[in-house]
Amino acid sequence: MLTWMYWTPEVAIFFGCIVVMLGGMTVWELCSPTHERKGFLPIATTRGDRLFIGLLTAAYVNLAWLAISADGSSSWPGFIASVLVLLAIMWKG
């Protein structure tokens, strides 16, 4: 059923983290509604906006790592870089 994609532990953890973040953000939003604020992004954003922008950026960082890394090299550096970028956007974006 899942043979259409090459499931490595890094990929499974990445998608698992996305599911956990979406669930956590839903609960957080229900408990404490968000307000727009201005960070280093050129627009005023809510938590949900920053999560969406951060997830897109994290996906691009992972794809860029796959494009520049050698065949058979580890995907962990790309995963770590994407998590750091996502955290930076969520925190200061």
Secondary structure, 3 states (H helix, E strand, C coil): CCCCCCCCHHHHHHHHHHHHHHHHHHHHHHHCCCCCEECCCCCEECHHHHHHHHHHHHHHHHHHHHHHCCCCCCCHHHHHHHHHHHHHHHHHC
